Amino acid sequence: MAEQKIGVVIHYWTHIHVAGIHLTDGELREGDTIRIKGHTSDFTQKIASMQVDNQPVETARPGDDIGIRVAEYAREHDEVFKVTEG
């Protein structure tokens, strides 16, 4: 599995288990697999849905700030990687 850094966690809403992610590189789509890695975080999950400005989107591009529901606790400054086979 190859990984490409695509962004960073900018906020985490504990009560709704949503990570705010600022995309810096590459494109992200529903169904893509991401890995969130930080000092104490390290998990991989598939993106079921994401939002930009509280509106559902299927694709996000560099410069977008997206929100996604995450399976585990994410922390500000955790790095976000897109996982691809190959």
C-alpha positions in Angstrom: 0.0 0.0 0.0 1.3 3.4 -1.0 0.6 6.6 1.0 0.5 10.2 -0.2 0.2 13.0 2.3 -2.8 15.0 1.4 -3.5 17.2 4.5 -3.6 17.8 8.2 -6.2 17.7 10.9 -7.2 21.2 12.0 -9.9 20.4 14.5 -11.7 17.5 16.1 -15.3 17.6 17.4 -15.3 15.0 20.2 -19.1 14.9 20.7 -19.8 14.0 17.0 -16.5 12.2 16.2 -15.8 14.4 13.2 -12.3 15.5 12.1 -11.8 18.8 10.3 -9.1 18.3 7.7 -7.3 20.9 5.5 -6.4 19.4 2.2 -3.0 20.5 0.9 -2.3 18.0 -1.9 -4.2 15.6 -4.2 -7.9 14.9 -4.5 -10.1 13.0 -2.1 -13.3 11.2 -3.0 -16.0 9.3 -1.1 -14.8 5.7 -0.9 -11.1 6.5 -0.7 -9.1 5.1 2.1 -7.2 7.5 4.4 -4.7 7.1 7.2 -4.5 9.6 10.1 -1.2 9.5 11.9 0.1 11.6 14.7 1.9 11.4 18.0 -0.7 9.1 19.5 -3.1 8.5 16.6 -2.6 5.9 13.9 -5.6 4.5 12.1 -6.9 3.8 8.6 -10.5 4.0 7.4 -12.6 4.4 4.3 -14.4 7.7 3.7 -18.2 7.1 3.8 -19.1 10.8 3.4 -17.6 14.3 3.7 -18.7 17.8 3.9 -17.5 21.3 3.0 -19.2 24.2 4.8 -21.8 21.7 6.1 -22.8 20.6 2.6 -22.2 17.1 1.4 -19.5 16.7 -1.4 -18.2 13.7 -3.3 -14.8 15.2 -4.1 -12.5 17.6 -2.3 -9.5 19.4 -3.7 -6.4 21.2 -2.3 -7.4 24.2 -0.3 -10.7 22.7 0.9 -11.5 22.3 4.6 -13.5 19.1 4.9 -15.3 17.4 7.7 -15.4 13.6 8.0 -16.7 11.2 10.6 -13.8 9.2 12.0 -13.7 5.9 13.8 -11.1 7.0 16.3 -9.9 10.1 18.1 -8.0 12.5 15.8 -5.9 15.3 17.1 -5.0 18.7 15.7 -1.8 18.5 13.6 -2.2 14.8 12.8 -1.1 14.1 9.3 -3.6 12.7 6.8 -2.5 10.3 4.0 -4.4 8.9 1.1 -3.8 5.1 0.9 -3.6 3.6 -2.6 -2.9 0.1 -3.7 0.4 -0.4 -5.5 
